[in-house]
Structure formats: structure tokens, C-alpha cells
Amino acid sequence: MPRTPAQAHGRFPQITHLDAAPDGAGELTVTATFGLLTGDENGRFDWLCREVLGATETEDPIFVRMGDGSLLGATFHGLERSTDGGCSWQTPAGAPDGGIFIDISRDPSDPMVALAVTSAGGQTNTVYRTTDGGATFAPTGDPVAEVLFERVRVAPSDGSRIYLSGATPAAAGSARAIWIYRSDDGGIGFTAQPVAGYDGARNLRLLAVDPADPDHLWARVVRDETMAGSSDALVTSHDGGLTFETLLTMANLGGFALSADGSQAWVGAHPDDESGFTPSGPERGLWRSTDGGVTFLPVRDDLSVRCITAVGETLHVCADDSVDPFALGTSSDGGESFDPLLRLADIHGQVSCASDSPAATQCVDAWADLQGDLEIHSGGGGGGGCSVRTGDDMSAAPWLFGVLVLALRRWRQRSRSASAPARPH
């Protein structure tokens, strides 16, 4: 039976981002509301606290692993890099000392290259590039417009094609606008393109660029959380962001992934978490496309999908193990069935660090709290090797219990949102 985990350090314990090592060796970097988890496909995951990462409780930073094994993070306090597995973090040479970084994205064609973008309201922003695994960064060009950027992506087939997506807040007499910024010269200059037809959208998050076609994009139109009945939309463009069409609408879009050759794609949905308004559209599920992301059909309707990544023939999905059979699961049949890879109660322990490292000194008290919050088994559980399959013939929990858990979760999150500081986005 699923657990109902307690509030972990002020926020409900959820996985928010998932990154797979670029060499396909099985290393996974998992960002959660309570810190960072590093592990592999054997199911052993170790934890780092938010304090050592330089991340606040109200942000969901992005962390990626580079080709040399180093970890890079985009946080609201700047860019961070670790070369010792997360035990200590430094600001890379050439990166600004501080600044709000909203996203960092590894170049699909070169695992030592990554792009990061700032997102400061009322100020111009800058795209930074590293070509040495994050040891050094430099601006790609002149500052970009005063936009609340959300994502940066580079086209796998053309390293000179870079996209940004974001929004400008509503001004007097005008509505909030969402934008695609496109560069054809490696980020030296960008051309702005408004995304029309989605009045009332809160933001635009670019999801992926086709591996073979730099003009083919997928993005998430983020719903207005203050409007009852609003919905997220999965949209696509075939002309480099000039026009978009809607593929699916759902309550909250939860992750998107492409296969390496672009022939398959997956998108997920998860229930509303923080607003007091009921969205429209499916609240949970996983959809798959077998025609290159043109059409999507439902694969699972019983999972609260929050993030997705595809590694070779394996699909990794993060879900909500308070109501789902796992927090992180793997599938070898395109998402029809899953092997549980991680439950939060099976986190093995803290990342092994020297006793005088920042992680060892800053995370020790938080680990004791986290063990109680998540009911982590003494000594860790490993979580791997589980042979249970969660196909369509298996029920995650009795229906009534699931409804009660969801109701309790939403009540807690609404209570927290009333007192917690708002994110800049």
C-alpha cells in the first residue's frame, strides 16, 4: 500500500527533474524538492541536502552531469559546479558571482558543452556557454531582452541553432506574452518571435528540438494557475518557432522525452499541486508517439508523471510514490509496464564525502530530519532489483485510499502556499 509521506523541509517530497549521464553508463542525477539524489540503474541512490547545493526551498534548480563526470547546477544564486560527486561546489571561472539562473542544458552533440541562461525580471539576461565540462563559462553574445526565460536548448543537428523560451509579465494595458528567441549563429544574436494563440498562458517552456530537424520543436504552454479550468498544452512548431499547433491539453504537463533518433516521444501529466483552482484536462497519465512526435496516444492512465528521460531502449519516469508504485521507474516496452527503481523510503544514505567537506558538515542534521520525514529505512534500502511489474493489470492502491491521500496532499500544499514566499516565476 502506498505511503503518505510527511512534509519534507517545507515542501511535499517530489522529484522535479531527471538527468541521465551522457555516456549511457546508467548514472542518474535526480533533483527533488528536498535535495539532490545521485544513483544508477541498480537502484542505489544517495542524497545531498539543499543547503550544500546553494538552492532555496522555493526553487526547483536544474542539475546535469557532464562528459567528465562533473555536476553542473543552475540555481537562483548562480551557477555551481562539483567535481567530487557533490561534496563541494564552486562557481565556475567566467560565470557571474550570483544571478538567477533558471536553466542549464547539455549540448546533445557534445557532452562537454552546456548552455545556461539567466532569468531576472526587469533586467537583460545572458546566455553562457561552457566547452570544457563547466570548468569555465563565457557569454555567447550580447545580453538578451528583459524576459522571464524558462528554458534554453541547442539543436542536436546544428550547434549554431539555439532557442530560448519565456514570457514577459503583463504591463499596464497589455496581457502577459510568451516568446521564442532563436539564434542561428551560436548565441551571438537572437531574434524574438511572439507565440500567438495562447491568451492567458503563464509561460512557455521549450521541451526538445528534433534530433534531425532544427526547425522542429516541442514546448509546454504553462497554464495560468490563478484561473479555474485552465490547462497546459503540448505544442509543436515545424518552422523554427514562427508558428505553433496544439497536440494535447492536460492539467499539468509532467515531462517530455524523445528517443535518440526522434522516432518516438513521450509526454506525461500529474495532478495540480499548489494552486487552489481546478485545472481542466487529464490529471495523470503517460502518452506515447510512434510517429516522431506528431500524434500521441495514451499508454498509462494510472501514473502521476513528473519527469521523463529516454536512454537507449530504456524509459525512466518519475512519479508520486505516495499514490504510485514508485518514485522512479524504468520501462523497456515504451512505458506500458515499469520496474520500480526507487521509492523515497529506499534512499540509501548520504553521498559519501570527506568528514570536513561542506556536504558532510551541512547535511548531517538535515539527514536525520529527512529519515523521519520520508520514513527512510535504517541503513537505506537500495530499492533496486525489484521484480514487481506495474502493468495495467496491477492496482496501485484501493481507489478510496488514493482519493484520501490526494485530498490530504492538496490541503497541505494549499496551506503551505498561503505562507511560503513566491518563486520569481
N, C-alpha and C positions, 0 to 999 in steps of 0.2 A: 504493500500500500504506500502511495506517495507520502512524503513528509510535508509538514507545514513549517518551513524554516523560520526562525526568528529574524527580526530586523538586524542586519549586519552593518554596524558602524554608520547608522543613519539612513541607509538605503536598502531596499529589498535586494537580496543577493541574486544577481543575474549575470550571465555572460553577455558582453556587449560587442565584442569584436574578436575575430579569429584569424590568425595568420599562419600559414604553413611555410616551412623552410623552403627556400628557392631550389635547393638541390634535390628535393624529393626524398630526403633521408628520413622523414617521419617526424621531425621536430615540429611541435605546435606551440604557438605563443597565444595565450588566451587572456584577453583583457576582461576584467569583471568589475562590478560596482564596488568590490572590496579589495581590489589589488590586481596583481598580475600572476598568472599561472603559466609555468613552463613545463612541458612534458613531451610525450611521444605516443606513437600508436600502440604501445604496450599498455597504456593506461595509467602510468605513474605520473602524477602532476604535483609539482612543488610550488609554493606560494611566496610572493613578495608583497609587502604591505604598501598601501598608497603613499604613506609618508616618505619612504625612500625613493619613490618614483617622482616625487615633486608634483603629485596630482591632487586636486581638491576633491571633496566629496561630491560636488555637484557637476563635475565634468566626466565625460567618457573619452579619455585620451586614446589615441591610436598608437600601437606599438607594432613594429615589424622587425623581422630578423634578416640581416644582410648576408651576402655570399660568404663573408669571412667569419660568420657566426656572431658578430656583434649585434646588439639590440639598439634600435632607434625608437624614440618616442616623441610624439608631438603633444605638448601639454599647454595649458593656459599660462604657464610660467616660462615657456621657451622650449627649445629642442634639447633632448637629453640623449646620451649615448653610454652604453655599458659594454665593456669588453671582457667582463668577468662573470657573465651569467646573470647579471642584475644585482650583484652585491654592492657595487658602487656605480655612480652615474656622474658624467661630466657634460658640460656644454661644449659641443664640438668647435674647433677653431673655425672662425669666419661666421659662425652663427651669432645672431644678436644675443646679448645678455638679457634675457627676458622676452616679453612679447607673447601675444596669444597666437599659438599655432593650433590650427583646427584639424589639419590632416597631413599625413605623410604617406607616400605611395612609392613602392619599389617599381623600378622600370622592369616590365616583363621580359625584355630582351637582354638585360644585363643586371645580375643580382648585386653588383657593387654600386649601382646607380639608384638614387631615390630623389624624389621631389617633395618639398614641403611648402605649405602656404600659410601665411598669417591671415587672421580674420579679426580685424579691430574695427569696431563701429566708429564712424566719423573720421577715420584716418585712411590714407592709402595703404595698400598691402603689397607684400613682396613674395615672389616665388623664389625659393632657394633650391639649389641642386648640389648633391654630393656625387662624386665619381670614384670615391675610394672607401666605400662602405660606411661613410658617416664620419670619418676622421676629420674632414674639412667640408665646409659648405660655402657657397658663394651665390649671390643673386644671379638669376638667369637674365635679367634685364632691368629696365626702369620699374619703379613702383607702379602697381596696378590700382584701379579705381577703388573708391570708398564703398566696397561691397562686403556684406557679411558672407564671405566664401565658406563653403561646406566641404568641397572635395577638389582634389587635383588628380588628374590621370594623364598618362602618356600612352599614345597608341603603340601597341606591340609591334606593328609592322612599319612604323615610321616614327623614329625617335624625335624628329623635329616637330611633330604634331602633339601639342599639349592642350588639355582642356581644363578649365575651372568652372565650377558651378556655384551659385549662391543667390542671394536676394538683397534688395535694398529695402529698408524699412519704409513704412508709409510716412509720407510727409503731408503737410497741410494741403488739403485739396487733391491728394493723389493716393492711390492704393499701393500696397506692397507689390513689388515687381520681382520676378525671378529671371535669372540670366544664365547664359552660357558664354564664357570667354574662350576664344580659340586662338592658338598661336601656331603658325606654320614655320617658324624659324627658331624653334627650340626654347621659346620663352622670352626672347628678346622683346617682342611686342605682342600684344593681344588685341583682338577685335571683339567688341561686345555685341551680343545678339540677344534681345529680349525674347523670352519664351511666352508666346501668346496663347490664349485659350484656356488658362487655368486661373481664373479670377478667384481670389481668396486663398491662394496657396501660401503657406508659411515659408517654404524654402524649396530649393531644388538640389538634390544630391546625386551627382553623377555616379553611376554604379560600375560601368565597364565600357571598354572600347573593343570592338570586334578584333580578334587576333589577325585577321587578314584584310580588313577594310577599315581604314582610319576614319571614314565618314559615318560608320555605323555605331551608334551609341545607345546605351540604355541608362535611364535615370529614374529617380524616385521624386515625384511631386509630393512634398510633405504637406499633409493636411493642416488646416487651422484648428488647433486643439481647443480653441475657445468657441467653436461652432458645433452645435449638436448636429449629427448627421453628416458631417464632412468625412472624406475618405482620402487615403493615399492612392496614388496612381503609379503604376509601372508604365513608363512611356519610352518610346524609341524614336530615333532620328536616323535617316539614311542619307542625309545631306550635310553632315558635319555640324548639326545643331541649328540649322536655319529653320527647320520645321520639325514638329513632334506629333506623334499619334499615340493614343492610349491603347495599351494591350490588356491591362487588368486594373480593377479597383479593389481595394481591401481596406480593412480597418486601420492596420498599421503594417506597412511593408517591413518584413524582417529578413533582410539579407538577399543577396543575389550572387550567383556564380555561373561561370562559363567553363565548359570543358576546354582543354588546351587547344583543340582545333576549332573551337567555336561551333561545333555541330549540335551540342546540347547546352541547355541553360536551365537554371532552377531559380525560383523565387519563393519566399516564404512570407507568412503572416503570423502575427501574435496579438494577443488581446491588448486593449488600452491599458496603460499603466498609471498615468499621473493626472490626466485631466478629469474633470468631473462631468464631461459630456460624452454621450454615447456616439461612437462613430458608426458609419454605415459600411456595409460590405462584410465579407467573411472575416472572422476574428482569429482564425488559426488555420494552418494548413501548409502544404508544400505542393507547388506546381512545377511541372517539367515541360520543356520544349525539346523536341527531337528534330526540329527543322531550322536550327540556327537562331532561335530566339524570336521567331515570327509569331508562332501561336503556342499557347501554354494550356495544358490540361492538368487537372488535379491528380496528384499521386497519393497524398495523405491528407485527411481532414481532421486528424486527432492530435497533431503536434503544434505546440506554440513555438514556431520557428523564429529565432532571433538573429542568427548569422549562419552563413553557408560558405564553404570553400570546397573546391574540387581539386584533388591531387591524383593525377593519373586516372585509374579506374575507380578511385575511392572518393565518396562524397562525405564530407564532415558537416554535421548540422548541430548547432547549439540550440537547446530548448529550455524549458522551465521544469526542473525536476521536482517542484512542489506539486505539479499536476501531471507531468510527463514521466516516462520511464527512465529518463536520463537528462543530465545537463549538457553532455556532449556525446553524440553518437556517430557511428560510421555505417555507411551503406555501400555495398558492392553491386547493387542491382538498380542503381539510378534513383534510390530513395523510396523504393517500395517496402523494404524492411531494413531494420537497423540493429546493429550490435551496440549496446551501451558501452561507451569508452570511459566516461567519468560521471559519477554522481558527486555532488558537492561534499557529502559526508565522507567520501573516499579520498579527499585530498591527502596526499602522503605526509606532507610536513612543510617546513620552511626550506627555501633554497639553501643548500649547504654553502656557507660563507665563512671566512676567517672571523675569529671572535671579535676582532677590532674593526670589522668592516661596518659601513653605515647600515647595511641591511640587518646585521646581527644585533646592533645596538638599538636600532629604531623600531624593529619589528617584533621584538620578543614579547612585550606586553600585549601588543595587538594580536599576536598568535593565540595567546591564552583566551582572549575575548572571542576570536573567530571560532575556536574549537567549540565553545559553548553555543555561539550563535548558529552554527551550521551542524551541530551535533556530530562533529568530526570524530571518527573512531580513534581510539587511543593508538598512537603509532602510525596512523594512516592506514588506508585500506588498499591502495594501489588501483583498484577499480578495473583493471584490465583482465582480459581472458574470459570475460563473462560470455556464456554461450546462449543466453536468453535472446530470442528473436522477438522483435516487436512489430510483427506484421499486422495485417488488417484483422486477423482472427484473434488478436490479443487485446483485452481491455486494460487500459492503464489504471483504472480505479473505478469503483462504483460511481454511477452518474451523480448521485446526490452529494457524495463526498466532494467530488470535483467542483460542483457548484458552490458548496460552502467554502471551500478553500479559496476560490476566485473572489467570492464576496468579501472574505476577510482580508485578502491581499489588497483589493481596491480600497477598502475602508482605511487600511493602514497608510497606503500611499497618498490618499487624499488628505489625510491628517498631516502627513509629513510635508506635502506640497504647500500647505497653508502657512507653514512656519519656516520652510527652508528657503535660502536665497536662490533667486532665479539664475539660470545659466545665461551667459551673454547672448546665446542663440535661441 
